[in-house]
Each structure stands twice: as structure tokens, then as C-alpha cells.
Amino acid sequence: MTPPQPPPVRPLTRPRRLAAGDRVAVVAPCGPVAECRLQAGLDVLRGWDLEPVLTPHLLDEHPEFGYLAGTDTDRARDLQDAWCDPAVAAVFCARGGYGSQRMVDLLDWDAIRAAGPKVFLGFSDVTALHEAFAVRAGLATLHGPMVAGTDLAKQTRSQDQLRATLFAPETVRTIEGGRTLVPGRAAGVTFGGCLPLLAAELCTPHARPSARGGLLCLEDVGEEPYRIDRALTHLLRSGLLDGVAGIVLGSWAECGPYAEVRAVLLDRLGGLGVPVVEELGFGHCEGALTVPLGIPAVLDADRGTLTCEVPALR
């Protein structure tokens, strides 16, 4: 007997778009935050007529592990309280680093679901939270620049595209500029993020059972080609990529010569028989773009574009 197939990746609940005067909570679920970089990002948000709300433990450092922004409990409490505050319209991550996997199981997902959809923004290590919001709460999120990152403070392309996504998402439904790795066209629901986080999330309570019917977005930073190979091979062997509709690749900063990285990507992903676009301009690259996750979209690898079928936010 043929075993039943897992359910396909489905569109998720979209939060409302932002408006002038909205309160935006800034959290640090991962690594410690540099105050000077934070202030630069806060200035950008204030320039957009948003009101940043600094959570209590935003600038903490863990007493033993300097790579964490405070204790797991405090980081989880900040995110939980911000999400459940009806006066807060969005929750923005200050930075990535490492640590979201240590605190994600401390969140009350029943309370998060009850609080309803809000804009959630971040990338890198925040990938574990993107997956949790998708699987545990059914909520669409934004993979994009963080408040204490250099892109939000200094890169006009990142600022302009993120601002449009937040306030007028119907104006930025197409992301372009990618290149064809494997030709073709496919429709599906976007999901994904930073490759090693997706691999590490397998077999956890927040892992999706399958990528069937989905458009998988992948990027990475600071990993040698063999480590990228290992993570992709892990995804393949796990069966996660069975039935994936298409793959959208972002940046691979500091991962060695791109020709070597590209060869690994083509070797590991080319055999899936689905369209693959490369270098679409999201992730750990200069001027990184925002990619909505949990949204139905069309990937045109021949043209190097990803087009959302609906705006990222309502």
C-alpha cells in the first residue's frame, strides 16, 4: 500500500499592513545587540513614523554565554509579551546570531495564536522562529532586514523595499534580478530561510513534515561549500524536499568562491526536476531584500523573478 502523502505547504494568515503611528516592538531572540547599530535602525523606523518599543531585555547579555542576548527565559518573555500586547502592531528582531532555538520552546503558542496575526520581521537565526510561527501558529512572516543590521541603517535598496512591503505591499509583489540555475516556472507557497537552521529544525516540534507544493527559499553565510553540501544532503535524505515545487536561492556571503558554491547547489538541487533561481538578492548580502514567507507566489526561473500572488500584508 502506498503511504499517504503529507499535506502540501499551504498559504498562511497574513497580518495587516502598517500605518503611520503604529507601535513596533523590537526584540533580541538570538545574539547580543550593539547599541550603536540599534540606534541607527531605530532612527530609520522613527523616520517612517513608526513608534519603536524597546523590550526590557533588548540589550542584555547572557551571564555565562556571551553569544546570547540574555537568558532564554528573558528573551522568550520579551517576544511573548510583545506579541500579546494589543497595542503592538509588529515585532521586529534586532539581529540574528544564535539563540532562537534555545528559546522557541518556551513560547506559549496557544497565547500567540489567540493574540492574532502581526508583522514579524527578521532573518538568519530567526529562521527557527519563522518556521515556528508557520507550523505552530499558521502565520505568514517577513524574511528581511533587522533593526540593528547594517542593511536597514545604510542600504537604500533594503530600506525602500522593506518600507514598501510594510506600508504598501501591493507595490512590491515582484522580486527580480535573479539568474536561472534550473529553468522553468512553478507556483507554490513560500517558506524557508537560512539553510543550516532549516536542517537543524528537522524532527523538532516546529518542523514542517514536507515541502510538497512549496517554494523553498534558501540562503546562508560563512559556511564552506562542503557544509552547504552536508545541509542540503540532510534535507534531501530526510524527505523534506519530496514534491517541492521550486527553489529560490539568495546570497551565500563568505561561503567561498561562488563558482564552487554554485556547483554544489546545482549538484544537490538540480536533480529535483524543479525550477531553481539563484542570487535573488535576499539573505546576508548588501542591500538585502525582504521576502514574504507563507504567501502564494509564482517562481519564473527563466526571468529570474518571484511574484507574490497576493500582497505580503493585508
Buried (B, 14 or more C-beta within 10 A) or exposed (E): EEEEEBEBBEBBBBBBBBEEEBBBBBBBBBBBBEEEBBEBBBEBBEEBEBBBBBBEBBBBBBEEBEEBBBBBEBBBBBBBBBBBBEEBBBBBBBBBBBBBBBBBEBBEBEEBBEBBBBBBBBBBBBBBBBBBBBBBBBBBBBBBBBBBBBBBBBBEEBBEBBBBBBBEBEEBBEBBEBEBBBEBEBBBBBBBBBBBBBBBBBEBEBBBEBBBBBBBBBBBBEBBBEBBBBBBBBBBEBBBBEBBBBBBBBBBBEBBEBEBBBEBBBEBBEEBEBBBBBBBBBBBBEBBBBBBBBBBBBBBBEBBBBBBEBBBBE
